[in-house]
Amino acid sequence: MQFGEGDMDATDKPIGYWLKHLHNLIEAQFDRTLADFEVNRRQWQVLNSLSRGPLSRPAAEAALAPFWRSGPGADRGPAELTAILAGPTGLMTRGWVREASETGVLTLTEHGTASHAAAAERVRNLRGALLNGLSPEQYAQTVRTLAVMAANLEAALGEHPPA
């Protein structure tokens, strides 16, 4: 979105508005981008995590936990991971992921690796569209700024946990 003369200044809205708006747009674009793969953003996150190497269920839950929190202390990770893996359209149900029965380690199958590679190209294009018009330095500064804001609130919550 470009802001020109006569347009509302982006800073007229608080950061929470822009974070939620961007999050919703990313979700919608992931749905559209990966629709013909029948992969949603959470399934993509599992595929992408496993593309880096096998993970135990607890390691996968820990790696993906930030994406599954919906409020302070909320953690749907184990149940959500089970649904993503073994649900009706789950990654194991489709034969993209296998779980070793003796160790519980999750790995991509050959079909899962090929599906991830095809979807990864589209996700790279999506990220390119998202970052269009930003320099690498602007992106890095934005991420650093958000990380500082998050750390500030984490510290504040540590001092005064929610009731």
C-alpha positions as a Markdown table, in Angstrom:
| # | Residue | x | y | z |
|---|---|---|---|---|
| 1 | Met | 0.0 | 0.0 | 0.0 |
| 2 | Gln | 1.4 | 3.3 | -1.0 |
| 3 | Phe | 0.4 | 6.5 | 0.8 |
| 4 | Gly | 0.4 | 9.7 | -1.2 |
| 5 | Glu | -0.8 | 13.3 | -0.7 |
| 6 | Gly | -4.4 | 13.4 | 0.6 |
| 7 | Asp | -4.2 | 9.7 | 1.8 |
| 8 | Met | -4.5 | 8.9 | 5.5 |
| 9 | Asp | -1.1 | 8.7 | 7.1 |
| 10 | Ala | -0.2 | 5.1 | 8.0 |
| 11 | Thr | 0.6 | 6.2 | 11.6 |
| 12 | Asp | -3.0 | 7.3 | 12.1 |
| 13 | Lys | -3.7 | 3.7 | 13.0 |
| 14 | Pro | -2.0 | 2.0 | 16.0 |
| 15 | Ile | 0.6 | -0.8 | 15.6 |
| 16 | Gly | -1.9 | -3.4 | 16.8 |
| 17 | Tyr | -4.2 | -2.5 | 13.9 |
| 18 | Trp | -1.4 | -3.0 | 11.3 |
| 19 | Leu | -0.1 | -6.2 | 13.0 |
| 20 | Lys | -3.6 | -7.8 | 12.9 |
| 21 | His | -4.3 | -6.5 | 9.4 |
| 22 | Leu | -1.0 | -7.8 | 8.1 |
| 23 | His | -1.6 | -11.1 | 9.8 |
| 24 | Asn | -5.0 | -11.5 | 8.2 |
| 25 | Leu | -3.7 | -10.6 | 4.8 |
| 26 | Ile | -0.8 | -13.1 | 5.1 |
| 27 | Glu | -3.3 | -15.9 | 6.1 |
| 28 | Ala | -5.6 | -15.0 | 3.2 |
| 29 | Gln | -2.6 | -15.0 | 0.7 |
| 30 | Phe | -1.3 | -18.3 | 2.0 |
| 31 | Asp | -4.7 | -19.8 | 1.6 |
| 32 | Arg | -4.9 | -18.5 | -2.0 |
| 33 | Thr | -1.3 | -19.3 | -2.9 |
| 34 | Leu | -1.4 | -22.9 | -1.7 |
| 35 | Ala | -5.1 | -23.7 | -2.4 |
| 36 | Asp | -4.5 | -26.2 | -5.2 |
| 37 | Phe | -2.1 | -28.1 | -2.9 |
| 38 | Glu | -4.9 | -28.1 | -0.3 |
| 39 | Val | -2.3 | -26.8 | 2.3 |
| 40 | Asn | -3.0 | -24.1 | 4.8 |
| 41 | Arg | -0.5 | -22.0 | 6.6 |
| 42 | Arg | -0.2 | -24.3 | 9.6 |
| 43 | Gln | 0.4 | -27.3 | 7.4 |
| 44 | Trp | 2.9 | -25.3 | 5.5 |
| 45 | Gln | 4.7 | -24.5 | 8.7 |
| 46 | Val | 4.9 | -28.2 | 9.6 |
| 47 | Leu | 6.1 | -29.1 | 6.2 |
| 48 | Asn | 8.7 | -26.3 | 6.2 |
| 49 | Ser | 10.0 | -27.3 | 9.6 |
| 50 | Leu | 10.3 | -30.9 | 8.6 |
| 51 | Ser | 12.1 | -29.9 | 5.4 |
| 52 | Arg | 15.1 | -28.9 | 7.6 |
| 53 | Gly | 15.3 | -32.4 | 9.1 |
| 54 | Pro | 13.4 | -34.9 | 11.2 |
| 55 | Leu | 11.8 | -33.7 | 14.5 |
| 56 | Ser | 10.3 | -35.5 | 17.4 |
| 57 | Arg | 6.7 | -34.5 | 18.2 |
| 58 | Pro | 7.9 | -32.4 | 21.3 |
| 59 | Ala | 10.5 | -30.6 | 19.2 |
| 60 | Ala | 8.0 | -29.9 | 16.4 |
| 61 | Glu | 5.5 | -28.6 | 19.0 |
| 62 | Ala | 8.1 | -26.3 | 20.5 |
| 63 | Ala | 9.2 | -25.0 | 17.1 |
| 64 | Leu | 5.7 | -24.3 | 16.1 |
| 65 | Ala | 4.3 | -23.1 | 19.4 |
| 66 | Pro | 4.5 | -19.4 | 18.6 |
| 67 | Phe | 2.2 | -19.8 | 15.7 |
| 68 | Trp | -0.4 | -21.7 | 17.7 |
| 69 | Arg | -0.9 | -19.3 | 20.7 |
| 70 | Ser | -4.1 | -17.3 | 20.7 |
| 71 | Gly | -3.6 | -15.5 | 24.0 |
| 72 | Pro | -1.4 | -15.4 | 27.1 |
| 73 | Gly | -0.6 | -18.9 | 28.2 |
| 74 | Ala | -2.8 | -20.6 | 25.5 |
| 75 | Asp | -1.1 | -23.6 | 23.9 |
| 76 | Arg | -2.9 | -25.7 | 21.4 |
| 77 | Gly | 0.2 | -27.2 | 20.0 |
| 78 | Pro | -0.2 | -30.9 | 20.7 |
| 79 | Ala | -3.8 | -31.1 | 19.6 |
| 80 | Glu | -3.2 | -28.9 | 16.6 |
| 81 | Leu | -0.1 | -30.9 | 15.5 |
| 82 | Thr | -2.1 | -34.1 | 15.8 |
| 83 | Ala | -4.9 | -32.6 | 13.6 |
| 84 | Ile | -2.4 | -31.3 | 11.1 |
| 85 | Leu | -0.7 | -34.7 | 10.9 |
| 86 | Ala | -3.6 | -37.2 | 11.3 |
| 87 | Gly | -6.8 | -35.3 | 10.5 |
| 88 | Pro | -8.9 | -36.1 | 7.4 |
| 89 | Thr | -6.6 | -33.9 | 5.2 |
| 90 | Gly | -3.6 | -34.4 | 7.5 |
| 91 | Leu | 0.0 | -34.6 | 6.2 |
| 92 | Met | 0.4 | -38.2 | 7.4 |
| 93 | Thr | -3.1 | -39.1 | 6.0 |
| 94 | Arg | -1.9 | -37.9 | 2.6 |
| 95 | Gly | 1.4 | -39.8 | 2.9 |
| 96 | Trp | 3.6 | -36.6 | 3.1 |
| 97 | Val | 4.9 | -37.2 | 6.6 |
| 98 | Arg | 5.6 | -40.4 | 8.5 |
| 99 | Glu | 6.1 | -40.9 | 12.2 |
| 100 | Ala | 8.5 | -43.6 | 13.4 |
| 101 | Ser | 6.5 | -45.9 | 15.6 |
| 102 | Glu | 9.4 | -46.6 | 17.9 |
| 103 | Thr | 10.7 | -43.1 | 18.4 |
| 104 | Gly | 7.8 | -40.8 | 17.4 |
| 105 | Val | 10.2 | -38.9 | 15.1 |
| 106 | Leu | 8.5 | -37.1 | 12.2 |
| 107 | Thr | 10.0 | -37.0 | 8.7 |
| 108 | Leu | 8.9 | -36.0 | 5.3 |
| 109 | Thr | 8.3 | -38.8 | 2.8 |
| 110 | Glu | 9.5 | -38.6 | -0.7 |
| 111 | His | 6.1 | -37.3 | -1.8 |
| 112 | Gly | 6.2 | -34.8 | 1.1 |
| 113 | Thr | 9.6 | -33.6 | 0.1 |
| 114 | Ala | 8.4 | -33.1 | -3.5 |
| 115 | Ser | 5.2 | -31.3 | -2.4 |
| 116 | His | 7.2 | -29.1 | 0.0 |
| 117 | Ala | 9.6 | -28.1 | -2.9 |
| 118 | Ala | 6.7 | -27.2 | -5.2 |
| 119 | Ala | 4.9 | -25.2 | -2.5 |
| 120 | Ala | 8.2 | -23.5 | -1.4 |
| 121 | Glu | 8.6 | -21.9 | -4.8 |
| 122 | Arg | 5.1 | -20.3 | -4.4 |
| 123 | Val | 5.9 | -19.2 | -0.8 |
| 124 | Arg | 9.1 | -17.5 | -2.0 |
| 125 | Asn | 7.0 | -15.6 | -4.6 |
| 126 | Leu | 4.5 | -14.7 | -1.9 |
| 127 | Arg | 7.3 | -13.4 | 0.4 |
| 128 | Gly | 8.7 | -11.4 | -2.6 |
| 129 | Ala | 5.3 | -9.7 | -3.1 |
| 130 | Leu | 5.1 | -9.0 | 0.6 |
| 131 | Leu | 8.5 | -7.3 | 0.7 |
| 132 | Asn | 8.1 | -5.5 | -2.6 |
| 133 | Gly | 9.4 | -1.9 | -2.2 |
| 134 | Leu | 11.4 | -2.6 | 1.0 |
| 135 | Ser | 15.1 | -2.7 | 1.1 |
| 136 | Pro | 16.8 | -5.5 | 3.0 |
| 137 | Glu | 17.8 | -2.9 | 5.6 |
| 138 | Gln | 14.2 | -1.7 | 6.0 |
| 139 | Tyr | 13.0 | -5.2 | 6.5 |
| 140 | Ala | 15.8 | -6.0 | 9.0 |
| 141 | Gln | 15.0 | -2.8 | 10.9 |
| 142 | Thr | 11.3 | -3.6 | 11.0 |
| 143 | Val | 12.0 | -7.0 | 12.4 |
| 144 | Arg | 14.4 | -5.6 | 15.0 |
| 145 | Thr | 11.8 | -3.0 | 16.0 |
| 146 | Leu | 9.1 | -5.6 | 16.4 |
| 147 | Ala | 11.5 | -7.8 | 18.4 |
| 148 | Val | 12.3 | -5.0 | 20.8 |
| 149 | Met | 8.6 | -4.2 | 21.3 |
| 150 | Ala | 7.9 | -7.9 | 21.9 |
| 151 | Ala | 10.7 | -8.1 | 24.4 |
| 152 | Asn | 9.4 | -5.0 | 26.2 |
| 153 | Leu | 6.0 | -6.5 | 26.6 |
| 154 | Glu | 7.4 | -9.9 | 27.6 |
| 155 | Ala | 9.4 | -8.1 | 30.4 |
| 156 | Ala | 6.3 | -6.2 | 31.4 |
| 157 | Leu | 4.2 | -9.4 | 31.6 |
| 158 | Gly | 6.9 | -11.0 | 33.6 |
| 159 | Glu | 6.7 | -8.2 | 36.1 |
| 160 | His | 2.9 | -8.1 | 36.2 |
| 161 | Pro | 1.4 | -11.4 | 34.9 |
| 162 | Pro | -2.2 | -11.2 | 33.6 |
| 163 | Ala | -4.9 | -12.1 | 36.1 |
